[in-house]
Amino acid sequence: MAVRFRYILGCFASIVTHCAIDLEKCKRAEKFRKHMQLLWQNNIPMCIEVLLCPDCPCGAQRAQCTEVSNMPAPSDILLEQWMITAVTKRVPESPQMAVRGLFQAVRSQLHFSQLAAWWNNSKGSDPVNVSYRVTVSGEAFSSNFKRPPLEHSFPVAFVTRNTAINVSVRTLPRMENVPMVMCPAHPVNNGKQGIEGGAIPKRRKSVEDQAWRLVNYSM
């Protein structure tokens, strides 16, 4: 069972990016994988969040944080929230698929996601600061969307005879442009509006722009 789940996690990792041992992003991804495996082995439902951070030193610090469950700032915008749960008994009447089919469905979801569209349009340069966190499912631990999210549930995929994996995702409604995220710690350079209508700092180029070009998010 443990070997099979390590294989599953490896496949999910390969969906997101090509790994290189000397990249900090890949080191963080390995920490995420180990933490997810620990939650799975203890039958604890997990939540993976993707958050948009401001284009400033505060946002860069959160985006580069190595903590698996780092706390987001109130101004961060929750883009995606993935729920992964182990199901230990069969539900005959529910739709079912093979594990590989689930991989393909998740890959498609990522390929056509809001974040992938933004990076594709900007050649990987915008947005600059994106934070990922893994936490336990539940209102006490999860972040909140700033607008009512869209929801999608994937068919249950069986890992073994008695164990299945249930995956669902909630996403912020699509936006044509990347919203500006407010940062109360830095001065306002112009009067543009963020997703909540507040003034935000002007975007500027960052060394992270080049780092994102190394990531083939949409494969």
Secondary structure, 3 states (H helix, E strand, C coil): CHHHHHHHHHHHHHHHCCCCCCCHHHHHHHHHHHHHHHHHHCCCCEEEEEEECCCCHHHHHHHCCCCCCCCCCCCCEEEEEEEEEEECCCCCCCCEECHHHHHHHHHHHHHCCHHHHHHHHCCCCCCCCEEEEEEECCCCCCCCCCCCCEEEECCEEECCCCCEEEEEEEECCCCCCCCECCCCCCCCCCCCEECCCCECCCCCCCCHHHHHCCCCCCC
